[in-house]
Amino acid sequence: MTLDLFPAGLEMEVSYPDFRARLKLLSAKQLEFEISEGPFARSETVDIEVKPLGNGIFAVSWQETDGATVTNVQDFDRGAVHSFATLPDGRFLRMTGTLVITRPADRNTDARPQRNKALVLEAMTSLFQRHDTSAVKRLYVREYIQHNPNIPQGRDALQSIVESLSPAVHYEPGLIVAEDDLVAIHGRIRGWGDAPQVVIDLFRVEGGKLAEHWDVLQDEIPAQSGAAGLPMFDPGEAVHRPGPVQPYSRDGRSGLDRS
């Protein structure tokens, strides 16, 4: 992660156990804070230093005019701020607060949808193209939730399915869309049923792994020559969209880059 992904322009309210603070991320160099009530009530604009820690997490540090020093670990993926402050009288505070964004950043800096798309693409191609059973443990949570009544619950059940797949089973990915922790992928699978099937899979991501799944399958109806209808699935549909999706890398980091 680079400093370019710091959400400059974002405003948020952080609720700590004993007070609330309003923060405005003016830039990667300055921050404005306001505490309206309680023993720490004050407002100030401070110079900051930002260190990206990866996956929507930034360490932001500053010194205030009264000598207090503060380091915030701002975790935008999980909606939390971990604060460590040394007060002018020498007291040291450790606090964790939940954050609510009251104004979005000047530009989209949320990398979760891109990482999650890459995770889903790697899962679908690992299991249903390469039949790689080792990918199940690596990419899925143990208590994996299935909303398909024909598939048992849990990661172990999914691994058993992959182990028993016919060599004829082959998946072709298409369009992928994502928002927050949800990803939908459109594709075609051969060898699963008597005829090729077009499928939309919807996943929920939790902690960097796939935690929940819904799907809808339909036998593919071939487009008729001269008919007005378009094909149900086009193998090139994903590459017709801006920025190709790159698979999730083996070390768990996304190779995806649509910027």
QUIBEL-V463185 format. One record per helix or strand. SS is the DSSP state (~ for helix, > for strand). FROM is the first residue (numbers start at 0). TO is the last residue. If there is no record, write none. Layout:
# QUIBEL-V463185
SS,FROM,TO / SS,FROM,TO
This chain:
# QUIBEL-V463185
~,2,4 / >,10,14 / >,19,23 / >,29,34 / >,41,53 / >,56,62 / >,68,74 / >,79,85 / >,91,102 / ~,111,127 / ~,133,138 / >,139,145 / ~,154,162 / >,169,178 / >,181,189 / >,196,205 / >,208,218 / >,247,247 / >,253,253
